[in-house]
Amino acid sequence: MTTRHEYIEKLKSMLDDFETELDEFEAHAQRTKVDLKFELDDQISSLKTKRDIAKSKLSEIMDSGEEAWHDIRQGADEAWAALKEAMDKARSHF
């Protein structure tokens, strides 16, 4: 079973990876033709929203007690799954 600390570290690492990839997507969008740029900007905006939700869930877990974090974990897992799905979709366009 994963401990709260291990789970927090895992989420922090995943967030760092997503941040790096999001920066790469933004750089790519800057170099892209104008007609595709709007589509890429929309995807980046969506990714940032999902990232912010995931960050919020991470903060909730970090602020929770040792026993309460299990109750928050499901929402965090769902937020991370949505972020991962959005990143996978964005990767297919980049």
Kinemage of the C-alpha trace (Angstrom):
@kinemage 1
@onewidth
@group {chain A} dominant
@subgroup {mainchain}
@vectorlist {calphas} color= white
{ca met a 1} P 0.000 0.000 0.000
{ca thr a 2} L 1.248 3.438 -0.892
{ca thr a 3} L 1.931 5.824 1.959
{ca arg a 4} L 0.743 9.426 1.883
{ca his a 5} L 4.323 10.666 1.529
{ca glu a 6} L 5.055 8.283 -1.386
{ca tyr a 7} L 1.830 9.329 -3.087
{ca ile a 8} L 2.651 13.042 -2.691
{ca glu a 9} L 6.147 12.521 -4.106
{ca lys a 10} L 4.711 10.553 -7.046
{ca leu a 11} L 2.229 13.336 -7.819
{ca lys a 12} L 4.923 16.017 -7.540
{ca ser a 13} L 7.126 14.094 -9.968
{ca met a 14} L 4.262 13.613 -12.421
{ca leu a 15} L 3.402 17.296 -12.189
{ca asp a 16} L 7.005 18.256 -12.932
{ca asp a 17} L 6.965 15.994 -16.000
{ca phe a 18} L 3.680 17.499 -17.213
{ca glu a 19} L 4.990 21.043 -16.651
{ca thr a 20} L 8.058 20.296 -18.788
{ca glu a 21} L 5.972 18.812 -21.571
{ca leu a 22} L 3.472 21.662 -21.403
{ca asp a 23} L 6.343 24.136 -21.824
{ca glu a 24} L 7.424 22.194 -24.917
{ca phe a 25} L 3.867 22.321 -26.304
{ca glu a 26} L 3.751 26.082 -25.777
{ca ala a 27} L 7.092 26.541 -27.547
{ca his a 28} L 5.821 24.413 -30.427
{ca ala a 29} L 2.621 26.464 -30.604
{ca gln a 30} L 4.702 29.619 -30.931
{ca arg a 31} L 6.392 28.177 -34.020
{ca thr a 32} L 3.200 26.818 -35.580
{ca lys a 33} L 1.272 28.383 -38.433
{ca val a 34} L -1.449 30.806 -37.389
{ca asp a 35} L -4.383 28.596 -38.415
{ca leu a 36} L -3.186 25.762 -36.171
{ca lys a 37} L -2.084 28.088 -33.417
{ca phe a 38} L -5.653 28.743 -32.230
{ca glu a 39} L -6.314 25.018 -31.908
{ca leu a 40} L -3.059 24.501 -30.039
{ca asp a 41} L -3.766 27.468 -27.775
{ca asp a 42} L -7.151 25.944 -26.888
{ca gln a 43} L -5.521 22.623 -26.047
{ca ile a 44} L -2.856 24.338 -23.955
{ca ser a 45} L -5.518 26.300 -22.097
{ca ser a 46} L -7.401 23.079 -21.371
{ca leu a 47} L -4.205 21.420 -20.176
{ca lys a 48} L -3.466 24.321 -17.852
{ca thr a 49} L -6.951 24.095 -16.356
{ca lys a 50} L -6.566 20.368 -15.749
{ca arg a 51} L -3.069 20.964 -14.347
{ca asp a 52} L -4.453 23.534 -11.924
{ca ile a 53} L -7.098 21.078 -10.738
{ca ala a 54} L -4.422 18.415 -10.224
{ca lys a 55} L -2.270 20.916 -8.301
{ca ser a 56} L -5.257 21.733 -6.115
{ca lys a 57} L -5.806 18.054 -5.333
{ca leu a 58} L -2.123 17.678 -4.496
{ca ser a 59} L -2.383 20.615 -2.107
{ca glu a 60} L -5.440 19.042 -0.477
{ca ile a 61} L -3.509 15.830 0.102
{ca met a 62} L -0.475 17.680 1.411
{ca asp a 63} L -2.682 19.641 3.828
{ca ser a 64} L -4.650 16.596 4.942
{ca gly a 65} L -3.919 14.423 7.904
{ca glu a 66} L -2.413 10.982 7.680
{ca glu a 67} L -5.855 9.328 7.856
{ca ala a 68} L -7.886 11.798 5.778
{ca trp a 69} L -5.734 11.668 2.660
{ca his a 70} L -7.251 8.320 1.642
{ca asp a 71} L -10.636 10.043 1.301
{ca ile a 72} L -9.134 12.704 -0.986
{ca arg a 73} L -7.113 10.244 -3.059
{ca gln a 74} L -9.972 9.192 -5.362
{ca gly a 75} L -10.586 12.779 -6.467
{ca ala a 76} L -6.864 13.254 -6.973
{ca asp a 77} L -6.612 10.066 -9.020
{ca glu a 78} L -9.497 11.257 -11.201
{ca ala a 79} L -7.885 14.677 -11.706
{ca trp a 80} L -4.569 13.092 -12.666
{ca ala a 81} L -6.295 10.668 -15.042
{ca ala a 82} L -8.029 13.604 -16.765
{ca leu a 83} L -4.721 15.465 -17.024
{ca lys a 84} L -2.957 12.389 -18.417
{ca glu a 85} L -5.729 11.842 -20.970
{ca ala a 86} L -5.546 15.476 -22.082
{ca met a 87} L -1.741 15.282 -22.362
{ca asp a 88} L -1.983 12.104 -24.432
{ca lys a 89} L -4.470 13.820 -26.757
{ca ala a 90} L -2.222 16.865 -27.044
{ca arg a 91} L 0.785 14.673 -27.817
{ca ser a 92} L -1.069 13.236 -30.788
{ca his a 93} L -1.479 16.775 -32.187
{ca phe a 94} L 2.054 17.927 -31.469
